[in-house]
Amino acid sequence: MQGYKRELKNRDWSDKEELIPYRKNLLSLCRLAAANRIKVYLVTMPYTKSELKGDNSSIHIDQCNAIIRELSEGLSNVGLIDVDKSWGDRDDLLRDVAHCTEAGIKLKAEYIAASLITYSIDKESVCD
């Protein structure tokens, strides 16, 4: 679909219906993995909560993170790596609303790696 540009209904990101395809796609991926006895790890995205650096798109990031958390609670083959929650208010690790600095990339990678190690020790990597 060359030249296709999706037009969003509103630019204030308040329409949660715009995220229905996101949730549906994640759910399909997780169910397909479960059917093949594969464990899935969903990762939330850290973003700035500061109004100085943020823009309205942070609302959708928060909504996407909520979808990830919901799916990880409701599906037995889905693990959660909540980088956003662990991040706190570390806006110094972001260069804009959601893109990490070099230090942020390193910290995010270390957190994900540590979480995967913990999951592999505490839980089976293949779903029951």
QUIJO-V63315 format. One record per backbone hydrogen bond with DSSP energy under -0.5 kcal/mol. CO is the residue of the C=O (numbers start at 1). NH is the residue of the N-H. E is the energy in kcal/mol with one decimal. If there is no record, write none. Layout:
<<CO & NH & E> <CO & NH & E>>
//
This chain:
<<1 & 4 & -1.8> <6 & 8 & -0.6> <10 & 13 & -0.5> <14 & 16 & -1.1> <15 & 18 & -1.5> <16 & 19 & -1.9> <17 & 20 & -1.6> <19 & 23 & -2.4> <20 & 24 & -2.7> <21 & 25 & -2.6> <22 & 26 & -2.3> <23 & 27 & -2.8> <24 & 28 & -2.5> <25 & 29 & -2.3> <26 & 30 & -2.5> <27 & 31 & -2.5> <28 & 32 & -2.5> <29 & 33 & -2.2> <30 & 34 & -2.3> <31 & 35 & -2.3> <32 & 36 & -0.9> <33 & 36 & -0.7> <33 & 38 & -2.8> <34 & 37 & -1.9> <40 & 42 & -0.5> <40 & 79 & -3.4> <42 & 81 & -2.8> <44 & 46 & -0.5> <50 & 54 & -2.0> <55 & 58 & -1.9> <56 & 59 & -1.8> <56 & 60 & -0.6> <57 & 61 & -1.7> <58 & 62 & -2.3> <59 & 63 & -2.1> <60 & 64 & -2.8> <61 & 65 & -2.5> <62 & 66 & -2.0> <63 & 67 & -1.9> <64 & 68 & -2.3> <65 & 69 & -2.5> <66 & 70 & -2.5> <67 & 71 & -2.6> <68 & 72 & -2.2> <69 & 73 & -1.4> <70 & 74 & -1.7> <71 & 75 & -1.5> <75 & 78 & -1.5> <77 & 40 & -3.1> <77 & 79 & -0.5> <79 & 42 & -2.8> <80 & 82 & -0.6> <81 & 44 & -1.9> <81 & 83 & -1.7> <82 & 86 & -2.0> <83 & 87 & -2.0> <84 & 88 & -1.2> <87 & 90 & -0.7> <89 & 91 & -2.0> <90 & 93 & -2.1> <91 & 94 & -1.7> <93 & 101 & -2.4> <97 & 48 & -2.5> <98 & 100 & -0.5> <99 & 95 & -3.6> <99 & 96 & -0.9> <101 & 105 & -2.6> <102 & 106 & -2.1> <103 & 107 & -2.4> <104 & 108 & -2.8> <105 & 109 & -2.5> <106 & 110 & -2.4> <107 & 111 & -2.3> <108 & 112 & -2.4> <109 & 113 & -2.6> <110 & 114 & -2.5> <111 & 115 & -2.3> <112 & 116 & -2.5> <113 & 117 & -2.2> <114 & 118 & -2.3> <115 & 119 & -2.7> <116 & 120 & -2.4> <117 & 121 & -1.6> <118 & 122 & -3.0> <119 & 123 & -2.9> <125 & 39 & -0.9>>
//
